[in-house]
Amino acid sequence: MRIAAISDIHGNLAALDAVLADIARRGVDLIVNLGDIVSGNLQPRATAARLMALDFPTIAGNHERQLLGDPARMGESDRYAREQLLPQQLAWIETLPATLRLTEDAQDVLLVHGTPTSDLVYFLDTVTPQGSRAATLGEVVQRAGTADAALILCGHTHMPRKVVLPDWRLVVNPGSVGLPAYGDDHGYPHVMENGTPHARYAIVERDARGRWSAQFHVVEYDWEGAAQLALANGRPDWAVALRTGRVA
């Protein structure tokens, strides 16, 4: 069983198309989408249309939840997406579950955005007063809790990471398709930076013993075009992140 995991597209259609083409070349049994799909000043409407047609198993991220909320409390990325999306696209987003357990051949796979119990808590990273760092094994074990799945796929942090728990559960974050760096103040002010502008995703594979492994992939695409679009739509901060993989 080979599954491609994509996450945190943030309306970056050019990056999404490049990732889907790379996945098609490698061959997988299934593609899953881990949320934060459209929010951002790029192409939310076209991105939603592409994914609705493909009908991948998909969960909502924190940004899907936020853009369905009170417009007066939205950040710029959610507000822009909300204003661009069609009614049927908003209706699709409303149907997305917060978590999803795959069935049939992949019945031991759990999809979450943050952790099994929160779409805001980082799973494989930890925010401290000094900034963000990779989570310790103990922190990951605590966040995984009793989630009954051999493979847990998560997103949210935009950082590709994998951790094998003592009971052999594997937790994988594929990184971000569409936004390689951002700054946030949830918990403490911090930045998440991949250091390059590439789109990212992961392929996970189950062996004959039922154990999962993960391989991360980076994909080139027209990130200068994406940066120019961000600038045209009023987000110079995104233009920097898209070009460099860094916040500044």
N, C-alpha and C positions, 0 to 999 in steps of 0.2 A: 504494500500500500504506500503510495507516494502522494503527499499532499503539499501543495504550494500555499503558503500563508502570506497574505498581504495585509497591510495595516496602514492607517494614518496617511491616506491619500491626500486629504485636504484640498480637493478640487483641482489637483494638478493632473489634468488629463494627459498631457504629453508624457509625463513620467509613468502614468498608469499604462498607457498604450505600449511604451517601451518595455515595461515589466511583463505585460501579458504576452508580448512577442517573444521575450526571452524564455518565459515559462513554456510556451508552445514548442520552442526548439528543444527543450530539455525533456518534455513529456511528463505529465503527472496524471493521476487518477481523479484528482479533485482540487479545486481552488477554493479557499475560504477567505473571508474578509472580516477583519477584526475591529472595524469601526473608525470613527473620525474621518468620514468619507468626503464631505463636501465643504466644510467650513474653511473659509479663506477667500482672498480676493483674486481668485484665478478663474476657474470655469466650473462652478458648482452645478449649474443646470446640465451641461453636457456630460459631466462626470456621473451624475445621478442617472441620466438617460442611458449611458453606456452600461452601467452596472445593473440597472433594472432589467435590461434586455438579456444580460448574461445570466442573471438569476443564481449567483453563487450563494452558498450558505453564508449569511451575513448577520453580524450583531451590531448593535448601536454602541457608539462610544459616548464619552461625556459630552462631546460637541453635538451629537444628534439630540441628546436630551436637552442641552442648553438652547439649541436653536428652535425647539418647539415650545420654549418657555416664554416668559414675559419679555417683550422687545426692549422695554426700558432697562432691563438688567443685562442685556446681551453685550458681549464684547464685539469689536469690529468684525472679526472673522465670522462669527455666527450671524451677525446682523446682515452682512453682505450676502451670505448664502441664503438666508431666509427671504431676502428681498428678490433674489434671482430665481428661486425654485418655483416650479409650477405646482398647482394644487395637488395633482396626482403624485408628484414627487414627495411632497410633504406627507401625503397619506401613506406612501410606501415607507418613509422613515418612521412614521408612527407605529408601523407593524413590526419593526425590528426588535428582537428580544435583547435583553441586557447580557445574557449568556446563552449558550447553545451547546447541547451535547449531540455529537454526530451519531448517527445510527448505522445499521447494517454493518458493512465491513470495517468501519472505523468507530465502533461503539465505545471505545475507551478514550475518546478525544473530547476535551472540553474547551470551548472557545470563550474567552473573557476579554474585556478590554483592559481594565486595570488589574484587579485581583478577582477571585471568585465572589467576593462580597462587596466590591466597590469599583466604580469606573473612574475614580480619582486617585486612589492610592497606587503608587508605583510598586510593581511586583519585584523586579530584578534590579532596581536602583533605590537608593535611600537619600533623602534630602536632609541635610544638616545645616546648622548655622554657617558652616564653612562652604556650603554648596552641595552639589550632588556627587555621589560616588556609587560604585557597584555595590549591591546589597551583599551582606554576609550570608553564608549558608543558613545560619540560624534564623535570620530575618526572612529568608525565602520560605523556609519550612513553616514558620509561624503564619505567613500570609497564605500559603497553600492550604493550611488547615486540614480538614478531612475530605477535601475535594477528591472524589473517587474517580480518577482518570489516570491512565498511564501517561498520557500526554496532555499538557495544558498549554494552549497557545494564547498569548497575551500581546497587547500593544501598548499604546498610550505614551511611553517615554521616548519613542523614536530611536531608541538605542538597540541595535542587534545584540542579543545576549542569550545564553542558554545555561541552565543549571540542572544537574542531576541530583535529585534528593536521595537521602539514605535508603528509602524504600523503592528506588529506581524510577519514581515518577520523574518525567522530564518536563521542565518548564522552558518555553522558547518564546522570545520576542523577536520577530523578524526584522525590526527596524521600520523606518518610514519609507513608503513609496514616494511621497510628495513633498516632504519638508525636512531637510537634514539638520536643522538647528532651530531652537527657539529659546526664549526666556520666559520664566514664570515666577510667580511669587507665592504659589500654594505651598504652605508649610513655612518655607523661608525663600527669599529671593535666590534664584539659581538659573543656570543655563544648561541646556542639553545640546551638545555639539558633536557631530560625527566627523567634522574636519574636511570632508570632501562633498561635492554637490551631487553625488550619484544617488539614483533611486535604489532602494534596498527591499529585499524580500528573502524568504527562506523556503527551502524544501525539506520536509521531514519524511522519514521513511521507516517503516516497521520491518524488522527482520523476522526470521522463522521462529525465534523465541518469543516474539511479541514485544520486544524492546525497540524503542524509538531512537533515532539519531537525527541530527539536524545539520544542514549545510546552508551557510549564508551566501547570498549573491548580491553583487553590486552591478548596476546597469547604467550605461551612459545614455543620455538623452539630451534634447536641446534645452539645457537649463538656462542659457542666456535668453532664449525666447520666453521662458517662464518668468525670468526676472524682469524682462521688459514689460510683460503683461502685469506683473505685480506693481511695477512703477506706474503704469498707466491707470491702474485701479486704486491708486492711493496708498500703496504699502511699500515704501522704500526699505523698511526693516526686513520685509520678506525678500526683497530683491537681493539684499546682502546675504541672507541665509541661503537662498537658492543658488547663488553664484559661488559661494565659498564653503558652505557647510558649517559656518560659524555665525555667531550672533553679531559680532562687530569686528 
